[in-house]
Amino acid sequence: MASWLEILKDTINNKLVAYFLILWGATFLFSAISGLMFVADGYSSSIDLFFETLESLAEIGCTIILIMLGLKILNKT
């Protein structure tokens, strides 16, 4: 029986996981763009604007991390 570390290592080196991470990153990117477009339409409160902008920036950060990880896995396999 394989240990959980071996199973995790095999899963990480799978191309399917890499493509999943890249697509997941793309969904964060589209969500961030949608959020920023919503902000551009205008808010009544500056607090809403602040938090919506922070959320969109965090989603862009997640996009970068997920796509970089996916590409690293693809280059490794």
PLY file of the C-alpha trace (Angstrom):
ply
format ascii 1.0
element vertex 77
property float x
property float y
property float z
element edge 76
property int vertex1
property int vertex2
end_header
0.00 0.00 0.00
1.39 3.37 -1.04
1.89 6.04 1.55
-0.01 9.29 1.31
3.22 11.10 0.39
3.70 8.90 -2.67
0.08 9.42 -3.70
0.48 13.19 -3.29
3.71 13.18 -5.30
2.06 11.22 -8.13
-0.94 13.55 -8.12
1.20 16.68 -8.23
3.15 15.33 -11.21
-0.05 14.71 -13.17
-0.70 16.89 -16.25
-4.43 16.86 -15.52
-3.78 18.59 -12.20
-1.64 21.18 -13.99
-4.41 21.96 -16.47
-6.93 22.13 -13.63
-4.78 24.66 -11.79
-4.41 26.79 -14.92
-8.17 26.77 -15.55
-8.83 27.53 -11.90
-6.48 30.49 -12.19
-8.38 31.65 -15.26
-11.65 31.63 -13.31
-10.06 33.83 -10.65
-8.87 36.19 -13.40
-12.33 36.47 -14.96
-13.86 36.98 -11.52
-11.38 39.76 -10.77
-12.11 41.47 -14.09
-15.83 41.21 -13.41
-15.35 42.67 -9.93
-13.31 45.57 -11.24
-15.93 46.28 -13.89
-18.56 46.28 -11.15
-16.44 48.77 -9.20
-16.15 50.97 -12.29
-19.95 51.20 -12.43
-19.87 52.99 -9.08
-20.68 52.37 -5.45
-22.50 54.46 -2.92
-19.98 53.71 -0.21
-16.22 54.06 -0.26
-15.97 51.08 2.10
-17.62 48.86 -0.53
-15.25 50.22 -3.14
-12.24 49.53 -0.91
-13.17 45.93 -0.11
-14.27 45.10 -3.64
-10.95 46.40 -4.97
-9.01 44.39 -2.38
-10.97 41.28 -3.30
-10.22 41.78 -6.99
-6.52 42.29 -6.29
-6.44 39.13 -4.16
-8.10 37.22 -7.00
-5.44 38.46 -9.40
-2.81 37.25 -6.93
-4.47 33.83 -6.80
-4.52 33.81 -10.59
-0.78 34.40 -10.78
0.04 31.74 -8.17
-2.23 29.06 -9.65
-1.07 29.59 -13.23
2.59 29.62 -12.20
2.10 26.40 -10.25
0.28 24.78 -13.16
2.99 25.78 -15.62
5.69 24.52 -13.26
3.97 21.13 -13.05
3.60 21.00 -16.84
7.29 21.77 -17.35
8.22 19.13 -14.76
6.30 16.30 -16.45
0 1
1 2
2 3
3 4
4 5
5 6
6 7
7 8
8 9
9 10
10 11
11 12
12 13
13 14
14 15
15 16
16 17
17 18
18 19
19 20
20 21
21 22
22 23
23 24
24 25
25 26
26 27
27 28
28 29
29 30
30 31
31 32
32 33
33 34
34 35
35 36
36 37
37 38
38 39
39 40
40 41
41 42
42 43
43 44
44 45
45 46
46 47
47 48
48 49
49 50
50 51
51 52
52 53
53 54
54 55
55 56
56 57
57 58
58 59
59 60
60 61
61 62
62 63
63 64
64 65
65 66
66 67
67 68
68 69
69 70
70 71
71 72
72 73
73 74
74 75
75 76
